[in-house]
Amino acid sequence: MPCSWRTSDLQLLLMLIVFLVAVSFVDRKQNRLLVTPPTEVNTTLPALVDTKAVLSCPPILLTNVLLTTWEITLGDKPFCIRTHRRDTNKTTETNCTDERMTWPDRPDQIPVLQIDPVAITHEGYYRCIVATPDGNFQYEYHLRVLVAPEVTLFQSENRTAVCKAVAGRPAARISWTPAGDCVPEHKDWGNGIVTVQSTCHWAESNVSIVSCSVSHESGNWSLSIELNQSAKTSKTLIILVSILPIIILIIVGFVWLLKIIGCRKYKLKKTEPTPGVEEDEMQPYASYTEKSNPLYDTTNRVKPSQLLQSEVDGTNLHTL
């Protein structure tokens, strides 16, 4: 009887040990799955041109990282490889000439790739491979470079509006509210840059305000215009343009007429004698005469007196 109890105790103890080992193994496996990233991830990453893009590596504990490698494929350019060894803290590059792609100052602490600023030529595939004692893990990015379009809205003719999304990458999408009779146009500039234009006409007179909506991966735009006001403005501009040459001719003719009248008056003034000038011209002579006359008058006055005195003396002599 005691032997049977001992056997059963041993069996129970064995089962308990097996159970605890199994639970421990499952827990370790689950924990490892939680902290271990997948071996490969493919991500599409959009980046706006002339901005800064940061591409990260798999989230591995840095203490476990042995080697970090970036493999870059850009169109028809040579395959670029950037490698950093943690044990020697050295970085090597192969066929990597673009200075806008950089590692941080300490790639052993921040194993990311920075592109600043982003250009259209940076569109391509980027793969970060991290080597650890548990195996290799990698992230792969498809970098897509976006160019925001320049959006404009204007009225070309009566009750006809034009919405344009100029030089967008990729092509933008245009819609109208309310819907009208629209004609879309596309112009490809190469390298994925496209200009989209939509021309819409509204025959109904009750439609006065229309809106143009432009959708793009870099953002959305909405512009509105009043058809009647634009039509009045266009008519006013047409009238001004048509009468502007006439106004200019009238102004030029009036100025020319004033010049002719002024020239004639100037000529008449120049030909007429000026009394003041003649008097001024005669003034020196008159002054000379006035200065000379007193002497002349004195001489004339002296002579008659002398003659009278002579006559008196002569009479006295005759009397004697």
Long-range contacts (C-beta under 8 A, 24 or more apart in sequence): 35-61, 36-134, 36-137, 37-137, 38-137, 39-135, 39-136, 39-137, 39-138, 40-137, 40-138, 40-139, 40-140, 41-138, 41-139, 41-140, 42-140, 42-142, 43-139, 43-140, 43-141, 43-142, 44-141, 44-142, 44-144, 45-141, 45-142, 45-143, 45-144, 46-144, 46-145, 46-146, 46-217, 47-115, 47-118, 47-122, 47-143, 47-144, 47-145, 47-146, 48-118, 48-145, 48-146, 48-147, 48-148, 48-218, 49-117, 49-118, 49-119, 49-120, 49-145, 49-146, 49-147, 49-169, 50-117, 50-118, 50-119, 51-117, 51-118, 52-114, 52-115, 52-116, 52-117, 52-118, 53-114, 53-115, 53-116, 53-118, 53-122, 53-143, 54-112, 54-113, 54-114, 54-115, 55-112, 55-113, 55-114, 55-115, 55-126, 55-128, 55-139, 55-141, 55-143, 56-111, 56-112, 56-128, 56-139, 57-111, 57-112, 57-128, 57-130, 57-139, 58-128, 58-130, 58-137, 58-138, 58-139, 60-130, 60-132, 60-137, 62-86, 62-108, 62-109, 62-111, 64-132, 64-133, 64-134, 65-108, 65-111, 65-130, 65-131, 65-132, 66-131, 66-132, 66-133, 67-129, 67-130, 67-131, 68-107, 68-111, 68-128, 68-129, 68-130, 68-131, 69-128, 69-129, 69-130, 69-131, 70-113, 70-126, 70-127, 70-128, 70-129, 71-126, 71-127, 71-129, 72-96, 72-101, 72-124, 72-125, 72-126, 72-127, 73-124, 73-125, 73-126, 74-121, 74-122, 74-123, 74-124, 75-121, 75-123, 75-124, 82-113, 84-108, 84-111, 98-122, 115-143, 118-145, 119-145, 120-145, 120-147, 120-169, 120-191, 120-192, 145-169, 146-170, 146-216, 146-217, 146-218, 147-193, 147-218, 148-216, 148-218, 148-219, 149-195, 149-196, 149-214, 149-216, 151-212, 151-214, 151-221, 151-223, 152-223, 153-212, 153-223, 153-224, 153-225, 154-225, 154-230, 155-225, 155-227, 155-230, 155-231, 155-234, 156-199, 157-201, 157-234, 158-231, 158-234, 159-201, 159-202, 159-203, 159-207, 159-227, 159-231, 160-199, 160-200, 160-201, 160-202, 161-199, 161-200, 161-210, 161-212, 161-225, 161-227, 161-230, 162-197, 162-198, 162-199, 162-200, 163-197, 163-198, 163-200, 163-212, 163-214, 163-223, 164-195, 164-196, 164-197, 164-198, 165-195, 165-196, 165-197, 165-214, 165-216, 166-195, 167-193, 167-194, 167-195, 168-193, 168-194, 168-195, 168-196, 168-216, 168-218, 169-193, 169-194, 170-194, 170-217, 171-196, 172-196, 172-214, 172-215, 172-216, 173-214, 173-215, 173-216, 174-198, 174-212, 174-213, 174-214, 174-215, 175-212, 175-213, 175-215, 176-200, 176-210, 176-211, 176-212, 176-213, 177-210, 177-211, 177-213, 178-202, 178-207, 178-210, 180-207, 180-210, 202-227
